[in-house]
Amino acid sequence: MTFRKALVAATFLALPVMANAQALNGIYVGGAAGVNIMSQETLNFSVPELKTGAQGSQAPSLGGTATVSAGYGFGNGFRAELEAAWYYNGISSDRAGGTEQKYGFFVNGLYDFVGVVPSVTPYVGLGAGYMETNYRNLHVKATNGPGAILPEGGSFTYNNNTEGSFAYQAIAGVAIPVPSVPGLSLTVDYRFMGLAGNRNLGTSGVVGYGGKTYPVSNIPASSTLSNNFNNSLLVGVRYAFGVTPPPPPPAPAPVPAAAASRSYLVFFDWDKAVLTDRAKAIVAEAAANSKKVATTKIEVNGYTDTSGTASYNMGLSVRRAQAVAAELVKDGVPKQEIMIHGFGETHPLVPTGPNVREPQNRRVEIILK
């Protein structure tokens, strides 16, 4: 198995796990409205007794649509819902006109991809149902052959006609939770909806010609509309019952105050007992912390490296300790709390042989006790 295949498989196996934590679990309701583009619809019209007919296609029509739904989430990303839907479009072509209204219901099955995209929940679904299609003021211009009773340019207008059809749809969208209202989400989705078969209209209507109309009924007529496909974009809201707000995040554990250090090292240049700026800063820190740790005494121990004689180094270590003690007093430490010691080149921090210049051994250690 390639890495890519393994990654894809792991992603799909992980989807139910991610959905379990936040997926809809229980009853919800929703509503949406938007625009619908009804694609080209083919019309075949014939009235044999009038020896007239027409054939053509309407142009794509922009209209409206709305839905209301109630459903149930199973807590694993899957949900099922019952939906009522309404569509409205005009019919317009060189041979026909009028309006078309569709209304009915769908049973939808959907899946929410919870946790896949931050802040939103994509979803997909399929639906099947039944739609009634109602045509109002549907009028068809005649295209006549020899002997036609209805002259060229006349029209046949149908009375209101309703035809039922099996319907199907595909859904893809996203839900955007509203954090201030637990259970409430905004939704945006695209739908493709189609009607199966053709719509065959009734046989009664009105013949119109020359500015006059002539009612007729029971005239054997045939009008068939096919290819009823719809593309819709809807914006709506959805509310899931029983959703409780997530618990507030636990308060961060208090960070314990850093314990004040009880030991400090001050380093010196070779053969020097003068404090550098860095050394003065360390001494100041030691003086400040001595007030925080209930200090009863402060040891100030001086050291040197092994370069030079032992007796000289002993004196140098004392001078270094005295320089640090004087700085502590300057920083507010009582002189009587300070104990000064000089250890010369003994107790090296870094063991070396004789006559070795080692910077880390040229030091004074401040110990708070």
N, C-alpha and C positions, 0 to 999 in steps of 0.2 A: 504493500500500500504506500503510495507517495505521500509526502508531507502535506500537500494540498488536500488530497482526499481525506487524510486523517483529520485535518483541521476542520473541513466541512462536516465530517461525521460527528466530530466532537461538539461542534456548534449546535447541530440539530438534536443531538442527544441531551444537550444542556438546556434546550429551550423549555421543556416542561418543568425542569427543576427551577429555572429562573421565574417561570410563570407562577409556580405554586405559592410563592411568597406574597405576591401582590395582585394576582389575577382576580377578576370579578368572582365573587362567591355568594350567590343569592340572587334575589329579584332586582331588576333594574327597569327603568322606563326611559324613553328618549323621543326626541322630535327633531326634524330637520327640514329645511326648505332651500331651494336653489333654482338653478336654471337647467333646462333640458333642451338638447338639440335632437330633434327627430330627423333621422336621415331620410333620404329620398324614398318616397313611397309610390308604388306603381298602381295606376288606376285603369281598369277596363270597364267600359260602360256600354250597355246596349239595350235599346227598346225596340224589339222587332216590329210591333204594331205600328210604331211611328217611323219605322225604317230609318232609324238614326242611331248613332252611337259615338263613342269617343275613346281614345286611348292615349295615355301619356304618363308622365311622372311629375310629381310635385317637387319643388325645390326643398332642400333642407330648411327646417323651420325652427326658430328659437322661441322657446316657451318657458313655462314654469313647472315646478314639481314640489311636492311636499310629502313627508312621511311622519307617521307616529308609530312607536313600537313598544313592546313589552317583552322582556326576556329573562333568562336565568343563566347565570354563570356557574360553572361547575368547579371553580377553584383551581383548575389546571390549565387555563388558557382557552379552553373550549366553552362556547356558549350557544344557546339556541334562542330564537326569538320569533314572535309573530308580529308582522308589520302590515299596516294599512298604508297604501300609496295612492297618490293622485298626480296626474300629468295633464297638461293643457298645452295645445299647440294649434297654430293656424294651418290651413291647407291653402296653398297658393301655387298655381301653375297657369300656363296659357290655356288650359282646357277646363280647370276646375277651381273651386274656392270653397271656403267655409271654415269650420273649426272642428277639432277633434279633442275629446276629453276622455281620459282613461282613469279608471279607479278600480281598486280591488285589494287583494291581500297576498302576502308572501309568507312562507315559512323559511326562515334563514338559519343556516349553520355558519358560525364564524369562529375564528381563532385569533387570539390576541398574543402578540409577540412581546410579552412583558419583560422589561429589563434589557432588551436588545439595543434600544436607542435611548440615550439619556433624556429625561423630562417628557417624553411622549411615548405612546403605545401604538405601534402600527398594528393593523388587523386586516384580514382578508376573509371573504365569505362567499357562499353560493346560496341562491334562493330559488324556490319554485312556488308558483301560485296560480291565481286566476284573476284576469282583468276584464272588466266590461269596457268596451269602446263605444262612446256615444258621439255621433256625428250630428252637428247642428248647422242648418242652412247650407247643406252641401249642395252645390249647384254645378252642373256639368254642361259645358257648351257642346252643341251638336256638331258632328261631322257627318254630313248626310250623303247618301248615294242617290241614284236615280229614283224618282217617285216618292221621296221622303215626304211625310206629312208635316214634320217639323222642319221649316226651312233652315238653311245654313245661317248660323249666328244665333238661332234660338237656343234656349236652355231648358234643362229639366232640373227642378229643385226638389230634393227629397224632403219629406217630413222627417222629424227627429227619428233617428234610427240608432239602436243599440245592439251590439254584437259581442258575445263573450268569447274569450280565447284562453288557452293555457299560456302562462307567462313564465319567464325564467330571467335570472339576473346574476351578475357577478359584481362583487363589492371589494374595494380596496380603500383604506383610509387610515387616519390617525386620530387618537384620542389624546387630548391635552388636559391633565388634571388641573383643577382649580384648588390650590393649596388651602385657601381660606375657607372652603366649604367641603368637608370630607364627603366623598362619594360623587361629587359633581365634576363633570368633564365637558370640555368643548370638543366637538367632533368635526372633522372635515373629511368627506369621502367622495370617491368617484364611483359611479354605477353604470354598468351597461345592462340595459333591459330590452328583451325582445319578446314579441308575440308569435306564437306558433300558428302556422296555417294562414288562411286569408280571411278577411272580413267581407261577408256577403250581405248587401243591404236589401231592404224591403222593396215593394213594388208600387207604393203610392207616393204621389207628390204633386207638383204643379208644373205645367208647361208654360213657359214664358216666351213671348215673341212680340216684337213691335210695341213694346211698352205695356202690354197686357198679359195677364196670367189666366190660365185655364186649368182649374182643378181636375185631376184625374185620379182614379183609384182602380186597384186590381188590374193594372196593366202589367202583363208579363214583362218584367224588366230585370236586368242583371247588372249589378255593379260590384266589382271585386277590388279590394285594396289589399296589397301584400307588402312584404318587406318592411314591417314596422319595427325599426330598431331605434333605440334611444340611448343617448350618452348624456349623463347628468353629473353636475357638481353641486354638492349640498353642504351646507354649514348648519350645525345644530348643537344641541346639548343632550347630555345623558346623565341620569342620576341613579346611583346604586344605593339601595336601602341597606341599613345596618353597618355602614362603614364607619368605624371609629377613628378618630385622629390618632396618628402614631404617637407613642409615648415620647415625651421630650427626651433629648439625649441626656445621659447621665452627666451630672456635674463633674467637671474635671477634678481628679484627686488633687488635693492641695500639695503643692510642691514644697517639700521641707526646705527650710532655709539652709543654705550651704554652711556646713560647720566651719567656724573660723579655724584657720591653720594655727598650729602651735609650734611650728618650726620653720625658720626662714634662713636662707643662705644669701650672704652678701659677698661678692667676688671683687678682687682688687687686681690692679695692674702689677706687673713684676716690680718687686722692691719698692712698692708704694703702700702708704697707709691713708691715702686720700680717697674720699668717697666720690664715686661717679654719680651722674644724675640718676642712672638706673638704680644704683645702690641706695641713694637717698629715698627713692620711691618705695623700695622694698622695706626699708627701715620705717617709713611712714605707715605702711600697711601693717607692719608688726605692732607699731605703737597704737594704731587704731583698734586692732583686734585684741590687744591686751586688756582693753576696757570691756570686751564682750565675753570673755571666757573666765571671768573671776580669777584673774592672775594674782598670785601672792608674791611671786618673784620671777625675775627674768635673768636667765643665764646668757652671757655674751662671751662666746669662746672663739679665740683667734687661732689661725693656723697659717703655715707657709708651705711652699714646696721645698724640695731638697737642695736647691741651688744655694750656695753660700754655706757659712759655718753654722753649726748647731746653736752656738751661743748668740750669734747675730740673729738667727731666725727666731729664737725665743723672744728676744726683745721686739722684733718686728711684729710677731703675732700679738704681743701685748698692746703695741701701739695701734694696731688695726682694731682690736677689741675696744680700746679706749675711744677711738674715733666713732665707732658705731654707738657706744654708750652715750657719748656726748650728743649724737644726733637724736637718740631716743629721748633724752632729757629735753632737747629742743622741741620735740614733737609732743611733749606733755607727759612723759612717763616720770614718776617720782624717782629721784636718784637713789633713794634708799632701797628701792625694789630691784636694782640692777646689781648683778654679781659678774665681775670681769675675771676671765681666765685666759692665759696664753699657753698654748701647747706646742709652739714652734713647728718643727717639721714632723712631729709625731702624729699619729692617727691620720695618715693621708686619705683623702677621698678616692684618689686613684693611685694604687700602689706603683711606685717607680723605684729605680735605683738612685744612688747618690748623684748630686749635682745635675738634676733634671728639672727644667722649668715646665711645670704643669699648671695651667691656668686654674683648673678646678680645685687644686690644693691650696691656692692663695685665697683664703676665704675666712669669713666670720660667720658662725652659726648662732642665731638667736633662738632661744628655747623658752617658751612661755610655760610657767609651772604654777 
